[in-house]
Amino acid sequence: MSPLHLPLLELLVLLPLAGAIVVSRVRDSHRARLWCLLFSGLTLVFAVAAWLDLAFLNVTEACDPWDTVFRFSGRRFLVIDELSAPLLPMVALVYFLTALTTMRTKTRRFSFSMAMASEALCLATFACRTPWGIIALLTLGTLPPFLEIRARGRSTRVYVLHMLLFVGLLTLGWGFAESEGSGRVHSWWAIVPLLAAVLIRSGMIPLHCWVTDLFEKATFGTALLYMLPLPGAYAAVRLVLPVAPDWVLRSIGLVSLTTVVYASGMALVQREARRFFCYLFLSHSALVLVGLEVVNPIGLTGALCVWLSVGFSLGGFSLTMRGLEARFGRLSLTRFHGLYEQTPALAVCFALTGLASVGFPGTLGFVGIEMLVDGAVEAYPHVGITLVAAAALNGIAVVRAYFWLFTGTRHTSTVSLGIGIRERLAVLTLAALILGGGLFPQPGVASRFHAAQLILTDRAARHLDDASDLLPPKVGATDAHDSAPEHLDP
């Protein structure tokens, strides 16, 4: 395995941890936010550097030049590959922009130290390839929302029951899988618990009520940071997809497809803005799991592109709604608010990020959803039709919410409610990523195609069912990079 030029992966984990310790000792909320911005900004810089370093080395995976801290039993704990390389900057950017756009009215309610600790755990999870390491990190990652909900004096019963079930099933399933050994079809005792654990963590129906409960009882920022990186999808790629037989993937696809349609319909009829976003997010996160079920290069590439699109577009969409809540409180979707004249920049960002999430042409989400639908139609025609219908419902829900929030009347206020420099910076950054990724999609699509090739090759190498049917199509190439079709070749 090739080493990076600098120990960037260790810095990605240690820097937020150090930031959490420093911020926890600062009593003033304004200073705590400044320290959080410093540490999360440096983390973002190192995440981008790790991605560029991997691209400069021109290899499929790399590790730190020395693993002095994160090395257990002779195995490297932190590894960056083509799957995780763009996910690490995405996670770091979401955390940075969340801290950057936190208004003074919310700084006392939002725990910056807990956010930094959560960022360290999330980045470590996405840079981990060891199964037991992923399970341990996912378990620790459930603590920050629990601690916040309990600190706010709200009931944690729903959240705790679901997370205990998630951790227990994940541990049980991988324990059986490891005891049975690799290179064989695993028993139901191993596969079913892993399948159920992934569905619970991803919020798939009927075990999705904990997600709406989390958005209702925790702060918007904490719920956003816990859900948006899609760690459930990462667990599916690392733990389930390589060892699961075809019937498991079909089960994930069926449940996910049902969730896509159900959540899009629920988003269309919500009467409260935060619950509307919750169901919109569940619908889009389920799209990624649908793409994993397709198991062909185009569909899986589309799913990985949608993963990034969810991070950037719905990340910006949620930060816009968080900014609106900070100014006007919890917003209802049963009457017109007419907020456009007060916050035109937030209205533009709301429309841009919302339409990007449903795959509007010229935005980051368009190519990913198009490839996902193409791959789904190739495998199962009815799945593609259902995805198109769900995307239409999501688009209608976004436009409906825009009309309720920004049009229909005039909102009067004695103080200025426009965005400041920090929020303007966040809006411009997200707009550049969304539009740039939509107008120039080739580099991102090629990167996701290579990652999909490696995932399918790893799955085929484990000789599950018929390995020859799982290999991506070859066109006379000698490696995964050369086998990309001409229109995807970087």
N, C-alpha and C positions, 0 to 999 in steps of 0.2 A: 504494500500500500504506500503510495507516494505521500511524503510529508509536505505540509504547508510551509511557507517561508517563515511564518511567525506563529506563536501559539494562540491563534485567534479564537479557537473554539473554547479554550479555557477562559480567555478573557470575556467571552460572551456570557459565561455563567458566573464568573467571579465578580465581574464589574457590577451587575445588578444586585448581587448579594451584598457587596460592600455598600452600594447605594442604599439598600434597605436598612442596613445598620446605621449609617450616617443620618438618614432621614428620620428614623425612629427616635433619635436623640434631639431632634429639632422641635421645639414646642410651637413656634410661630408657623402657622399654616402657609403664609406667603413665602417664607424662606424655605419651608419644606418643599414647596412646589419648584422653587428655583434649583434646589439641589437635585430633585427628581429629574428635572429637565436636563441638567448637566450629565448625570449618569446615564439616563436613557438615550440622550443624544450621542454620547460616546459609544454606547452599545450599538446604536444604529450604524455608526461609522464602521465599527469592527465587523458587523454582520455583512455590510456591503463589501468590505475588504476581503472577507472570507469567500464570498461568492466570486469576486473578481480573481482571487488567488487560484481558486479551483479552475476557473476558465483559462487562466494563464498557463497552468500546468498541463491543460489539455488531457485530463484523466477523468475517469468516471467517479472516483472517490478518493478522498485524501483525509489525513489525520494531522494532528499537531506534531511538530518536530520532536517534542518530548511530552509524554503524559506523566508529569510529576504528581499531579493531584488526582486526576480522574483516570486511574488505571487499576483494575481489579482482577485478581487471579490471572495475571499475564495478558488480559484482553483489553483492547482499547475501547474505552467507554464512549468517547465522543468522536464521531466520524461525520464528515460532510460528503454528500454525493449529489448526483444530478436531481434527485427528488427533493432533498431538503435545502439545496443551495439557494433558490429564490424564496423559499418559505421562511428562512431565518430573517432576511431583511424585511419581509412583509410583517412578521410578528413584531420585530423591533420598531417598525414605523408606526404600527397601530398603537403600541404602548406610548411611544413618544408623542404622537398627535393627541392621544387621550389626555396626557398630562398637560400638553401645550394649550389645549382648548378648554381646560377646566377653569371656569370663571370664579371670581372671588366669592360669590355667593354659595359656591359648592365646595370650596377648599376645606371647610371644617367637616364636611360629611364624607368626603372621599379620602381614603387612607392611601397616601402616596408611598409609605413604607411597605404596606401590604402589596401594592401594585408592583413595586420593584422586586419583591420576593416572588410574586407570581410570574413576572417576566423571566426571572432566572430559571424557574422550574419549567416554564413553557419552552424556552430556548434549549434547555438541556434535553427535554423530551424530543424535540424535533431534530436534535443532533445525535440522538442515541440510536444505536442499532441493536443493542443487547436486549433480548426480550424481557428478562427480569428487570433490567434497568428501566425500560419503558413502563412496565407495570408499576414499579416503585415510584417513578416520577408522576405518573398519572394519579396515583393514590395521594401523594403529597399535594398535587395540584388541586384536589378537592377541598383543602383546608381553608384557603383565603375567603371564598364566598361564605363558608359556614361560620367563620369567625366574625365576619361583618354582619351577617344576618342576626347572629346571637347578640352582638354588641348593640344592635339597633332595637333589641327587645322583641323581635318578631319570632314566630314559631319556625323551627328548623326541621320539623318532623318529616315533611314531604321530601325535602332535599336530602336529609340524612338517610332515610330509608332507601331512596333510589341510588345514592352513591355507595352505600354499604352493599347493596345488591350488585352494583356494577363492579366494585373492587373484588367482592367475593367470587363472582362468576369468572372474572378475568383471571384471578389467581388459580381457581380450580381448573379452568379449562387448559391453561398453559402448563399446569402441573401434570395433568394427564398426558398432554401432548409431548412433554419432555420425557416422561417415563416410558412412553411408547417408542421413542426414538424417531429419527428423521428418515426421510426417504421411503415412507410408506403412507398408505391411506389411514388416517387416524380414526379412532372410534367416535361414536356419538358422545361419549363422556367428555371428550376433549373439544369437539367441534361445536356442539350445541351451547355450552357455556360461553365460549368465545364469541359466537354469533350473538347471543343475547346481550352480552356485555357491551359490544360495539353498538348495538341498536339502542340500548339504554343511554349510553354516553352521548350518542348523536341526537337523542330526543325523537326517535322514530315512534310513531303511534303503534300501540296504545299507551306506551310508556313515555309520554311527552309532557305530562302535567307538571313535572318538576321544573321544566324550562320556563313555563309561564309563571310558576310560583317564584322562581328565582328573579325574573324580571320585575315581578310585583314587589318583592320584599327587599331585595338588594338595591344599591344605587345602580343607575343606568351604566355608569362606567365599569363597575365591577362585573356586572352580568355580561356586558359587552366583551370585556377582556377574557372572561372565562369561556365564552362560546365561540367567538369569532375566528380564532385560529384553526378550528375544526380538529382538535386532538383525537376525536373519535374516528375520523377518517384516517388519520395517521396510524392509529392502532389497527385499523382494518387492513391497511397496506402492509404494515410490518408483521402483524401477528396472524391475521386471518387469511389474506389472499395467498400467501405462499403455500399454506398447508391445507387449504379448504378444498374439498371436492366440488364439483360443478353444482350439486344440488344446494349447497350452502350459499354459493354466489347467487343462484336463482332466488333463494329465500331472501337474501339481503335486497336484491333488486325488486322483488315483489313488495316487500314492506316499505322500501324507500319510495317506490313509485306511488304507492298508496298515500304515503306521507306527503309527497309532492302535490298531489291533487287535493288532498284534504286540507293541507295548510294553506294552499293558494285560495281555496274557497273560503276558509275561515278568515284570511286576511281581507277578503273582499267585504265581509259583513261586520268587521269589528267596529265598536263604538268608542274605543279609547286608543290613542295614538301609540302608546307603548306596547299594548297587546297586538296591535296591527303590525308593528315592526317584528315582534317575536314570531308571529306566524309567517311573515314574509321571510324571515331568516331561516326558519325550519324548512320551508319549501325549497329554498335555494341550497341549503346544506345537504338536503336529501338528494339533490341532483348529482352530487359528487359520488355518493354511494351507488346510485343508479349506473353511473359510468363504470364503476368497478365491476359491476355484475356483467356488463357487456363482454368484457375480456377480449377485445380486439384492439389493435393499435390505434385506430382512429377514435373509437369511443373512449378508450382510456386516456388518450391525449386530450380529448375534449373535457373529460372529467378533471384532469389536472389543471387545465386552463381555467375551468370554472372555479376551481379551488382558489386560484389567485384572484379571479374576478370577485368572488365573494369577499375576500379579505379587503380589497381596495374599494370596490363600489359600495358594498353594504357597510364597510367600515366608515366611509365618508357619509353615507346615508344616516347611520346611527349617530355620528358626531353632530350632524346637522340637527337631528331631533333632540339630542342632548342639549345643544345650544338653545333651541327653542324652549325646552323645559326649564332651563336655567333662567330664562327671561319671563316666561308666562306661566310656569307651573305645569302640572299634568294637563295635557290637551285632549279635548273630546273631539270625536268625529261625528257628532250629531248636530253641530251647528257651524255656520261659517265664522271664521276668525278674522279674515282679511288682514293678514300679517305682512303682505308683500311690501307695502309702502314703508313699514317700519324696518324690515330686514330683507331688502331685495337680494343681497348676496347669498343669504341662507336659502332663499327661495330658489335661486339659480342652482345652487349646490344640491338642494333637495331633488330638483328635477333631473339634473345631470346624473347624479349617483343612482337615483331610483331607476331611471331608464337604462343606465348601464348594467344594472343588476339583472334586468330582464332581457338583455341582449339586443339593445337598440343598435342599428347599424352605425359604424364609425366609433364605437366605444369598445372598451376592453372585453366586455362580456359577449360581444357578438360572435367572434370566431369560436370561442370555447363552446357556447351553446349550439352553434351550427354544427361543429364537429361531433359533439355529444349526440345530437339528434341523428346525424348521418350514421354514426356507429350503431346507435340503437335500432334504427330502421333496417340496417344491414343484418343485424342479429334477430330482432323481433319487431316486425312492422308495427304492431299495436302499441309497443312502448314508445316509438317515435311520435305517433299521433297523440298519445296521452301527454307527452312532454310538451308538444306544441300547444295543446289546449291549456295546460297548466301555466305556461309562460304567458299566454294571452290573459288569463285570469290575474296573474301577478301584475301585468302591465296595467290592466284596468284598475286594480287596487291602488297602485302607485298614483295614477292620475286622479283617482277619486280622492285620495288623501291630500294631494296637492290642492285641489279645489276647496276642500273643507278648511285647510289651514291658511291658505294665502289669498283666497279670492272671496267674493260674495258680499263683502261689506268693508268698512274702513275702521281700523283699530286706532284709537286715539290714545296718546300717552304724553305726559308732561316731561319725560326725560328721553334722551336718545337711546334707542335700543339697537342701533346698528352694530356691526361686528367691528372688533378691534384689530390691531396689527397681527396678533397671534392667530386669531381665527382666520384672518385673511390669508396668512401664510399657509395654514392647513388647507384651506379651500383651493388655493392655487396649486399646491403640491398634488393634491388628489386629482384635480382637473387635468394637470399635465400627465399624470400616470394613466388615467382613464382614457383620455383622448390620444395620447401618444401610443399606448398599447393597442388602441383600436385602429389607428391610421397606419402604424408600422408593426404589424403583429408577427412578422416572420421570425425574428430572433426568439421571442417567447414561445411560439409554437414549435420551433425546431428543438428548443431545450426540453419542452414537455414531451415531445415525441421520443427523444432519446431516453428520457426517464421512463416512459411507458414501455419502451423496448426492453430496458433492463429489468423492469418489474415482471414482464411476461417471460423473459428468458429465465429469471430466477424461479418463477413458478413452474415452468416446464422442466427445469433441472431437477425438481423434486419428484418427478415421475408420478404425479397425481393423475389418476384416470388414464387418459391417453396423452402422453407428453407431446407427441408429434402434432396433435391438434391445437395445442396451446402456443406453439412457437409462432412468432409473427412471420408474415410472408417474406420470403427472400427473393431477390431479383438479381442473383449472381453476385451478391456482396459477400464480404468476408468478415465483417463485424457489424455491430448494432448501428454505428454511425453511418456506414456506407449503405445500409439497407433502407434508409429513409427514402420515400418517393421524391421525385424531382422537385415537386412544389413545396416540399418540407425541408429540403436540404439546406443547411445554414450557409 
